[in-house]
Amino acid sequence: MANVASPRVLNIADLRRMAKRRLPRVVFDYIDGGADAEVTLGENCRVYDGITFRPQHAVATPTCDLSTTVLGTPVQIPFLLAPIGSSRMFWPRGEEVAAREAGKAGTIYTLSTLSGCRLEDVKNATSGPAWYQLYLVGGLDAARAAIDRARAAGFSALAITIDTPVSGLRERDFRNGTKQLLQRGPGMLRYLPQVLSRPRWLVDFLGDGGLMSFPNIVIPGQGPHPYADITAALEQTTVTWKDFEWIRKAWGGPVLAKGVLTGDDGRRAVDAGAAGVIVSNHGARQLDCVSPTLRALPEVVDAVNGRAEVLLDGGIRRGSDVAKALCLGAKAVLVGRAYAYGLGAAGGPGVARSIEILRTDLVRTMKLLGCPSVRNLDRSYVDVPYRWERERVAPAGRN
């Protein structure tokens, strides 16, 4: 196992390099890649460079309080673990491993519908709260059954993804033969060398059962949804604002809209009964050339106007990134690739190291800002580019 405790592992980029060494290209690129030309993938991270800090000096901050609440749930750190599908490809029982580390850190783990582990097992693995991310894959009956199971298992909120009417074109997956490898047909043979070149990963993967179905998408009369059929299934299960009504009734608890990028959609989400919105572009894996999430955040915060909590994901690689998002109005953020690299590099210790890197970065940033608590972070601590301050005009013809 890679030594993630080494003094050389200073940041998330170090964990990324370790994951790249351990994982086959097809798996690493599944974590690392984005849609089309990956313009938004890069902008999600680069946008943080445009925000500059305004520190308050000569202020004593011997301790910094990182605790906050999200939808009324206390958390010890203002970042949650985002839903990432198929985490069992990165490490055996990957979703359970990540959930366990989230609980140890005092934060929330969000489980993807497209998990390779049963939702009951994932909830049992964590000592902390957990959310369930919902796709309507498999039809409404399968979705209702998953909602019932998640509620019974003790998940405390439902994050409804709204940005997947079709799957984005992730060119790395296409070139790596992801579909062929998953379908295990004759066409897979040309792509096998990349898998065979990582024998330690292959032993772990096969020891965990190899290619799996999705145990949380149980189709009546058929059983768990086959792993290879997911792209077509997503295209048949678009979520609309009308669906929020029956989902909220079926769930009976707080729901969040995940995939909001405009003020208009933020208002629609609140009007549809969302207790929270997640400013997200799906990790830049859906529509390329959309706004990086930090750039979209102020517009959504203004539009929601305190009627729901606003969270953000996308591009978080340092604790200073977390601080900037909180300064611009996010109640908390979700991190995805940052912990996925750790999971792919070394399993549980890798996830724990990614969390510790972000936590340590955030404490140092706050001390240098002269800010004693994450609840105090606001616009007074940052300068934003002038163009961000200009009034946004809605395009003609939009309702």
Protein Blocks (a to p, Z undefined) as FASTA:
>chain_A
ZZfkbmklmbfklmmmmmmmmpcfklmmmmmpcehjlmmmmmmmmmmmmpccdddehiac
fbacfbdceehiacfbfcdcdddehklmmpghklmmmmmmmmmnopacdddfkbcbdfkl
mmmmpcbdcdddddfehijklmmmmmmmmmmnopabdcddfklmbccddfklmmnommmm
mnopaklmmmmmmmmmmmmlmmmmmmnopaaddfklccehkbpcdfklmmmmmmmmcccf
klmmmmmmmnopacddehiabfklmmmmmmnopabdcddehhopmcghiacfklmmmmmm
mmnnopaccddeehiabfklmmmmmmnopabdcdfklmmmmmmmnommlmmmmmmmmmmm
mmmmmmmnopabfklgcfklpccdfklmpccdddehiZZ
